[in-house]
Amino acid sequence: MTVKKRGARWYYNFSIKGRRYIKALPEVSKKSEAITKEAEARQAVHNGTYDKPAVVTPTFAAFVESNFMPYSRANKRTHYDDGITTKTMCAFFGAMLIDEITAADVERYKQERYAGLTKSKEAPRRSTVNLRRYQKSFRSHLMPN
């Protein structure tokens, strides 16, 4: 075990794959508690969660309002069209978390759009539904990988 006491504080000091992890444990008063904290830290390193802040994934609608539309207004001439397109997408994906949206969900969205009618009471054209022009730019900013 690599726990040591310096003065009134316990520390752990260990290395995994050439990277050193050193931390003071001011809330610990016993060696057994320090060993437990060190074991938790080692496990966190192996799990890839050591010192990583918890990431809160926004819903689709929240992402559109807080990230995409401000970007679109600032950088694109077609921001008005993006606003119209994202309204229909938010109606479908709005409550879903960004990381939960899959290719199957996108295909379901496209099928629902094909089945619906436009304002002129006609079936939408494939190019309208196919996530091309305006929705393609949205997709590239939403899912850069």
N, C-alpha and C positions, 0 to 999 in steps of 0.2 A: 504494500500500500504506500502511496506517496502523499500522505498527509503529514504535515508538520505543524508544530506550534511555535510561533515567534512572538515572544512577549505574551500578550493576552489573547492573540488571534490565532485561529487555525487557518491553514492554507492547504489547497491541493495543488499538485504539480505533476502532470503526466504528459506523455507524448504519444500521439497516434499518427502513423504514417508520416513521420517527420515534422509534424506540427505540434508545438508545445502549448499546453493549456494550463494556465496558472490563474488562480483566483483566491482572494481572501474570503473567508467565511465569518463575517462579524457576528452573525446571529447564532453561531454554533459555540457551545461551551464544553462539549465532551468529545473525546476522540472517536467514539462510536458514531456520533452524529456526523462528524467530519468524514468518516469513511463512507457513510450512507450517501452524503452529498457528492462525494467523489464518484461513487458507483452510478448515481443518477446522471452526473455530468458525462461520464464515459458512455453511458447508454444513449444520451442525447447526441453525442458526437457520432456514434455508430448509426443512429436513426436519421441524422442530418438535420436535427432540430436545435442544435446547440447555438445559443445566442441569436436565433432568428426571430424577428418579431412576428406575431400572429398576423397573417394577412387576411383581411376581411374582403371577400369577393362581393362586389356590388351586384344588384339585380340588373337586368338588361336595361330597363327603363331608367334606373338611376345612372347607369353608365352613359346612356345617350344624353341625358340632361347635364351631367356634370363634366363629361369629357368630350364626347364626340361633337355635340352641337356647338360648344364654344370653339373647338378647333375648326369646325366647318365654317362658322361665321367669320373667323379670323383669317382663314387661309384659302377659301374656295369661293368662286363666283356662283357655284350651284348650291349654296347653302339653303336657299329657299326650297329647292327640289329635295334636298336631303331632309328637311323638316317634314315635308309631305310623306316621303318614303318611310322615315322612321316612325311616323304615327301608325302606319299600318303594321310595321314590324313590332312596335311596342304593344299593340293590341294583342299580338300573338305571343311574343316572347317576354313581355313586360315583367312578370313576376319571377321568371326563371333567373337563376344565378348565371353569370357569364360563363363560368367553367363547367356548367351543366349542359350547355347547348352543344348538341352533337350534329353531325351531318344528317342523321335521320330526322332530327327536329327541323332542320332547314328544308329537307325534302317534304315533310308534312306541311310546313308553311307554304311551300310552293304549290302543293296539291290543293290546299284550301283556297289559295288565291285563284287557281285555275277554275275551281268549282264555283266561285263567287261571281258577282256581276260588278261592272264598273259603274260610275255615275250615269253613264249614258245607257244603262241597262243592257250592255253587251258583255259577252265573255271576254276576259282580258287576253291580249295577245301574249304569245310565249315570251317575247322580248321584254314585256312589262314585268312578268312574273319571274323571269329567269335570273334574278339577282345580278343583272348586268350593270350597265352604266352607273347609276347612282348608288345602288346597293353594293356594287363591287368595291367602290372606294370605301364604303362603310365597313365592309367585311375586312378589307386590308388593314384598316386602323384598329378594328376590333380584335382580329386574330392575326397578328403579324407573322407568326411562324407558319 
